[in-house]
């Protein structure tokens, strides 16, 4: 439970949700409905998310932005899924809703900051 004044944050694995296909995005949003912050790890995302040509990452990120659910993807190595994915991570360095970080500690630190 978050302390008074702290945002309610959870990992997707705690919600029992994994994104492998387009239909899973709705399940994720439903499970995270009351959250103010969401942490996604590599294990929470299927291979199609990392294959940018599939469009699944774009749909996921756009949906997260639309519902204003601050989300952090925790990936130890942004380049592990290719140069284009590393570029995408870099482009989100200052994004107000979807960020990429290397550790869960970084994720929680960013999610606990007030919205800009």
Phi, psi and omega in degrees: 000133176288151176285164181306132179087346178273142179292149177278114185236142176214157172272146179303324180297329177290334180272351180073031183237142176225142180256107177245339184210169182306318181298335182288340181296317178298319179297320178296313180297318178297316181292331183262012188310316184269002182277157172252349179205143182230137177246123176250134175251172178303323181291341180275354187237132178283168183301331181294332178296321183279345175268093189302331178297342180287337182082355183294319178298317179298316178297317180299308183296319180296321178295317178299319178294315182300321180269002178057043177259105180298126187226140177236131174263121180262110180226117181302325182227104182300328184278355182298339181250020175105164183297318181296322179292321176298321177296318177300315178299318180295320179296336181266014183301330181235016181295138183285344184240325185233120180235160174241134176221172183266337184224158177294327177301315176298320181298311181295321179300314181292317183293333181278347176286148176296152176301145178273000000 
